[in-house]
C-alpha cells in the first residue's frame, strides 16, 4: 500500500505510555497500561479496566507492569474450571508414564469440584471459596467422604489450579494454601513407619525366596516396618 504521492505510509510507532484518565460524568478512572508485544499475535498488549478512584487505577497499572516484567501476567479469560481440568487430563492421558487407571481415578476425584464450580471461570475462584468448598466437601446425599477420598479430591483440584497457573491462565494460584487435615505434616513417629522403595523390595524378595507367610501376614496386621525387616533378616539367616 502506498500514499497518493507514491510513498510507503509511515508505520505507527509502538506506544510506551501508561494511561490513567478520568471518565466523563464522574464515572470513574480508566486505567490502561502499555505492557509490551504479544509474542503470538505481534500486537501490543494494553489491557483496560475502570476504577472508582485514581489511586486504585494507578495501583492496578503498577501491578500489571510488574506481572508482565516477571512473566506472571495473564490476559482476562473466561476459561472455566471444567475446561482447565479437561486440558490437564488430556495431557495426563498423553503421558506414557501415566497409566489409564490413574487418569480415570483423577477424573473421578475431580467430579466433586466439577459439581461445585465446574462452570466457574478459574480467574474468579478465590482462596476463600476453595477453602469453604473443601470444608463442606461431602459425597452423595450429603454423606461424609472417607478421608482418603476427600484428600484425593482436594489434591486433584490443587493440581488443576497449578496447571492453570503454569499455562498463564491465572496470575496466581488461589489453591496454593488449600489444605486438609490428612495433608498435615507427618509426626516423627509416623515418619519412622514409612517404607522406602528399597526396604519394600527387600521384604518382597524375602517373601518370594523364603515364603515368609507369617511375617507378611503380620505386616497386614500393622506390624512396624523395622520389626518386619528384622523378621525377614532372621528368616534369611
N, C-alpha and C positions, 0 to 999 in steps of 0.2 A: 504494500500500500504506500502511495506517495501523496504528497500535498499537491495543490494546483501548480506550484512552481517547479514540480518535479523532484523535490527533495523528500527524503525519508522523514516521517514525523519523529519528533523527539520523544524518546521514551521517558515516561514519568518516573522520577526518582522514588525510591522507597522511602516511606515515612519513618522517622526515628523518634517522633514525639509521643508523649503520653497525654491524653486529653481528659480533663475533668471540667465539665461545663454545666452551668445551671440551666435547667429546663424552663421554658416559659410558663407563666401562670403558677409558679411555685410548686411544680410537680416533682421537685427533687433535683438530684445531681446525676448526670450521666458520666460514667467512667469508661474510658476506652484506651487501654494500654496498647502500645505497639511492641509486640514481643519478638518477632523475628519472621523467618520464612519457613513455611511448612515444607519439609523435605519431600513429601509425596506430591502435593499439588503445586508447589512452587509459588504459592500465594502468601502474601503477608498475613500474619496471624494478629488480628485486632479484635478481641472479644469485647462485648459491650454489656454493661449492667447499670441499672439505675438504683440510687440510694437516697435515703431521706436526708442525709447530711453530707456536707462536703468532706468532712474528715473520714467518714465511712467509705466514701468513694476513693479518696486518696489512699487509705489503708489497703483497699482491695487492689488498686493498681500496683502498689508496692509488693503485695503478696503474689500477684500474678507474675510479676517480673522475677521475683525470687524463685518461684517454682519453675519458670522457664529456664533460668540460668542453671538450676540444679537438675534439669531433665525430669522434674516431677510434675510438670504441667500436663493437664489433660483437657481436651475440649468438652464443652457441655454435651451430654449424651443422654438418651432415653433408654439405653440398653438395660434390660431388666435382669433380675437375679436368675430367672429361668434361662435367659439367653447366655449369660456368662457360665452358668452351670453346664449347659449343653456344650458350649465350646470347650470347657475344661474336660468333660467326659469324652469328647471326640478325640482330644489329644491323648488322653489316657488310653483309650481303646487302640490308638495308632502306635502306642509304645510297645515294642515287642517284649520288653521286660516286665510288663504288667499283664497278668492273665485275665481272661474274660470273666472269671468268677469274682475277681477283685473289682473289676469295673461294675459288674452287676450289684455287688454289695455297696459300692459307692453310690450308685443310682438309688438304691433302696434307702440308704441313710439320708440322702438329700430330699426324700419325699416329705419329710416333716417340715423342712424350711420352705420348700416349694408351696406347700399348702398354706403356710402362714404369710409369705411375702414374695412368692414367685413372680408375680406380675409387677412388683415394685422396682423402679429404676434403682440400680445399685448406688447411684450418686445421692439418692435420698435416704438410704439406710444410715442410721446413726448408731453410735456405741450404746446409747440408752435403749433404743428399740431392740437391738440384738440381745442385750442383757435381759430385758423383760421377756423376750421370746424364750431364751434358754431357761429362765427361772420357771416359766409356766409350761414348759415342754411336756406334753403327755401323748399317750397313744390314742387308739380308737376309743370313743365313748368316754374320754377323759381318764382312761386307765393310766396308772403310774408306769413309766417305762423302766425296764431293767437298767441299772447303772451303766452297763457296757453299751447298751443300745443308745442311751442318751448321750454318752460320751462320743460315740461314733458320729451321731448326728451333728454335734457341735464341732467336732474336728473337721468334718467334711465341709461345713459352712466356712470355717476358717480357711480351708484350702481354696475354696472357690473365691473368697474375697482377696486372698493373696494373689491368685491368678488375675483377678480384675486389676489389681494394683500393678502387677508386672506388665500387663497389656496396655497400661496407661489409660484405663477406663475409669480410674479413680485417682485422686490426688493424694489420698491417704487411705489406710486400711481401718475401717470402723470396727473390725472384729479382732484387731491386734491384741486387745486385752480381754477378749471373751474367754471365760474360764468356767470350769465346773468342778465340784468337789473331787471328782475322780481324777482330775488332772493336776492336783496339787503335788508339791514336792514329796518324793518318797522318803520315809524316815530311814535312818542309818540301819536299823534292824531289818526293815523290809528290803533294803537295797542288798543286804548280805545274802538274801534268799534268791536274788535274781540270777538266773543261769546265763553263762556266756555260751556262745555257739561252740567253743572248743570243749567246754565241760559237758554240754549236751551230746556232742559227737562221741566223747569218751564213754559216757554212760551207755549210749545206744550200741557202741561197739562191744562193750562188755555183755550187754543183754543178748546180742546176737551170738557172741562167741561162747559165753558160759551159761546161757539160759538162766539169767537171774530173775526168774519169775517172782520170787518172794520180794526181792529188793524193788523191782519195778512196780509191784503192787503197792508197796509202801509209799512210793512217790505219789501215786494217785490218791493216797490217803493223807497227803500233806507232809510227808517227811521232809525235813530241811535238806537243802542242797548238799551241805558238807557231809551229812550223815549218809546220804545215798552214795556219794563219791567214795566215802570210807568203806561202805559196804561193798561197792564194786571193786575197790582195791583189795580188800580182804579175800574176796572170792577168786580174784585173779592170781593171788599169790600161791 
